[in-house]
Amino acid sequence: MTLLENLWYGNVDPHETFLDGNRQFKSLLALLGKNRNTLEETLTDLQKETLEKYDDVNNEMHSLAEVEAFSYGFRLGVQLMIEAKDKI
């Protein structure tokens, strides 16, 4: 399967590749989880529900931003290939 086909079928995730071995990211993610758990222990049921809704919206927003960043980067890559081909 070609790289383009793998991208199309979702078999390639640049974030997974970059973040897989990134110690700083793993450390920040662990700290985020620890602090969120500590915060959640102090909340009422209504506050926990509000926090869950906040998390859902925040995750959706980040997903949209990642899709747009990927699309923009892909378009830049295609434009670079076109310009490089025209120079040959």
Residue pairs with C-beta under 8 A, 6 or more apart in sequence:
1 9
1 11
3 12
6 12
7 74
14 70
15 66
19 25
19 26
39 51
40 48
40 51
43 51
